[in-house]
Amino acid sequence: MNIIDGFVIWIHLLSASIWVGGSIFIGVILAPMLKHIGNSMEERIILMIKIGRRFNNIAFPSFIILILTGLYNSRFFFEYPYNFIETDYGILLLIKIVLVIITFTIYIIHIKSFGKETEGKIIDNRGSEYISIIRSKIINYGRLTVILSIIILLLAAFLDAGIKFNY
């Protein structure tokens, strides 16, 4: 391994730490704490949206860096695409790539769904069913993103360990 590859792996790990660690912090620590902050569900949801937008300032670039460094780290597989289905490593890598695409898609839907427009609607619709729907969406998108991210990390660990299937 040359120094560039080592640097790329370090950047990949740093980005994964920001992405997954931040997501877990928001879901496991911050979201439950919001039950004790603010006077109403509307205020808590608005606060969560604002915190989420702030987190996205670092999370989105980290996710893009993860994708780019992941592509760089797996560049040799793209030279011989048949290895994606003919080797254990390739099969795991392909599953990881598919999960990354799904996670990225869900993440984009998540951040597009909860922008300033949504915040304004919450303020305009205080006490309505709309707020409960938004809350459920935030929770569900967030949980799904965290679960998929943790599974992707597990696959990364399997790839690093050189896990082999026993057929």
HUFENZI-V310995 format. One record per residue. N is the residue number from 1. RES is the residue in one letter. PSI is psi in radians with two decimals (none if undefined). BURIAL is 1 if it has 24 or more other ideal C-beta (glycine too) atoms within 12 Angstrom, else 0. D_FIRST is the distance of its C-alpha to the first C-alpha in Angstrom with 2 decimals. Layout:
# HUFENZI-V310995
N_RES_PSI_BURIAL_D_FIRST / N_RES_PSI_BURIAL_D_FIRST
This chain:
# HUFENZI-V310995
1_M_2.32_0_0.00 / 2_N_3.03_0_3.76 / 3_I_-0.57_0_6.75 / 4_I_-0.77_0_8.16 / 5_D_-0.73_0_6.13 / 6_G_-0.72_0_6.85 / 7_F_-0.74_0_10.23 / 8_V_-0.72_1_10.91 / 9_I_-0.73_0_10.50 / 10_W_-0.79_0_12.75 / 11_I_-0.71_1_15.14 / 12_H_-0.81_1_15.29 / 13_L_-0.71_1_16.23 / 14_L_-0.78_0_18.63 / 15_S_-0.68_1_20.26 / 16_A_-0.67_1_20.67 / 17_S_-0.77_0_22.29 / 18_I_-0.86_1_24.66 / 19_W_-1.01_1_25.53 / 20_V_-0.78_1_26.06 / 21_G_-0.78_1_27.22 / 22_G_-0.71_1_29.63 / 23_S_-0.75_1_30.94 / 24_I_-0.74_1_31.61 / 25_F_-0.83_0_33.28 / 26_I_-0.79_1_35.53 / 27_G_-0.64_1_36.46 / 28_V_-0.56_0_36.92 / 29_I_-1.01_0_38.10 / 30_L_-0.90_1_39.45 / 31_A_-0.83_1_41.22 / 32_P_-0.58_0_43.25 / 33_M_-0.46_0_44.15 / 34_L_-0.36_1_45.61 / 35_K_-0.39_0_48.45 / 36_H_0.10_0_49.72 / 37_I_2.41_0_49.29 / 38_G_2.83_0_51.68 / 39_N_-0.40_0_55.10 / 40_S_2.87_0_54.48 / 41_M_-0.64_1_52.02 / 42_E_-0.80_1_52.00 / 43_E_-0.70_0_50.93 / 44_R_-0.71_1_48.12 / 45_I_-0.75_1_46.85 / 46_I_-0.76_1_47.03 / 47_L_-0.76_1_45.14 / 48_M_-0.72_1_42.44 / 49_I_-0.77_1_42.16 / 50_K_-0.75_0_41.92 / 51_I_-0.74_1_39.26 / 52_G_-0.75_1_37.34 / 53_R_-0.69_1_37.58 / 54_R_-0.77_0_36.36 / 55_F_-0.64_1_33.38 / 56_N_-0.41_1_32.60 / 57_N_-0.51_0_32.09 / 58_I_-0.53_0_28.80 / 59_A_-0.78_1_28.21 / 60_F_-0.88_1_28.45 / 61_P_-0.64_0_25.87 / 62_S_-0.71_1_23.55 / 63_F_-0.76_1_24.11 / 64_I_-0.77_0_23.49 / 65_I_-0.71_1_20.20 / 66_L_-0.79_1_19.27 / 67_I_-0.84_1_20.23 / 68_L_-0.78_0_18.43 / 69_T_-0.56_1_15.06 / 70_G_-0.72_1_15.67 / 71_L_-0.72_0_16.41 / 72_Y_-0.80_0_13.30 / 73_N_-0.44_1_11.17 / 74_S_0.32_1_13.51 / 75_R_-0.58_0_13.95 / 76_F_-0.50_0_13.42 / 77_F_-0.56_1_16.31 / 78_F_-0.37_0_18.50 / 79_E_-0.52_0_18.32 / 80_Y_1.33_0_19.91 / 81_P_-0.43_0_21.99 / 82_Y_-0.41_0_23.81 / 83_N_-0.35_0_20.85 / 84_F_-0.49_0_21.93 / 85_I_-0.17_0_25.09 / 86_E_-0.09_0_24.39 / 87_T_2.65_0_21.62 / 88_D_-0.77_0_21.76 / 89_Y_-0.79_1_18.41 / 90_G_-0.69_1_19.75 / 91_I_-0.80_1_23.07 / 92_L_-0.72_1_21.72 / 93_L_-0.73_1_19.58 / 94_L_-0.75_1_22.76 / 95_I_-0.75_1_24.85 / 96_K_-0.76_1_22.57 / 97_I_-0.77_1_22.81 / 98_V_-0.76_0_26.58 / 99_L_-0.60_1_26.95 / 100_V_-0.76_1_25.10 / 101_I_-0.78_0_27.55 / 102_I_-0.80_0_30.46 / 103_T_-0.77_1_29.48 / 104_F_-0.73_1_29.09 / 105_T_-0.82_0_32.46 / 106_I_-0.72_1_34.16 / 107_Y_-0.77_1_32.77 / 108_I_-0.77_0_34.14 / 109_I_-0.75_0_37.46 / 110_H_-0.89_1_37.51 / 111_I_-0.51_1_37.09 / 112_K_-0.47_0_39.45 / 113_S_-0.35_1_42.03 / 114_F_0.99_1_42.37 / 115_G_-2.84_0_42.83 / 116_K_-0.57_0_45.72 / 117_E_-0.77_0_48.01 / 118_T_-0.72_1_47.61 / 119_E_-0.75_1_48.21 / 120_G_-0.70_0_51.42 / 121_K_-0.64_0_52.57 / 122_I_-0.76_1_52.14 / 123_I_-0.70_0_54.31 / 124_D_-0.44_0_56.87 / 125_N_0.62_0_56.98 / 126_R_2.29_0_57.27 / 127_G_0.01_0_58.31 / 128_S_2.99_0_57.78 / 129_E_-0.41_0_55.99 / 130_Y_-0.69_0_53.42 / 131_I_-0.71_1_51.92 / 132_S_-0.66_0_51.50 / 133_I_-0.80_0_49.81 / 134_I_-0.79_1_47.35 / 135_R_-0.81_1_46.65 / 136_S_-0.73_0_45.97 / 137_K_-0.78_1_43.63 / 138_I_-0.83_1_41.65 / 139_I_-0.83_1_41.36 / 140_N_-0.79_0_40.51 / 141_Y_-0.75_1_37.89 / 142_G_-0.83_1_36.30 / 143_R_-0.79_0_36.29 / 144_L_-0.74_1_34.91 / 145_T_-0.77_1_32.06 / 146_V_-0.79_1_31.18 / 147_I_-0.83_0_31.50 / 148_L_-0.70_1_29.33 / 149_S_-0.69_1_26.65 / 150_I_-0.70_1_26.71 / 151_I_-0.72_0_26.51 / 152_I_-0.72_1_23.47 / 153_L_-0.71_1_21.81 / 154_L_-0.79_0_22.90 / 155_L_-0.66_1_21.38 / 156_A_-0.72_1_18.02 / 157_A_-0.73_0_18.36 / 158_F_-0.74_0_19.39 / 159_L_-0.76_1_16.45 / 160_D_-0.63_0_14.03 / 161_A_-0.18_0_16.32 / 162_G_0.63_0_16.45 / 163_I_2.38_0_20.20 / 164_K_2.51_0_22.28 / 165_F_2.50_0_25.79 / 166_N_1.84_0_28.59 / 167_Y_none_0_30.92
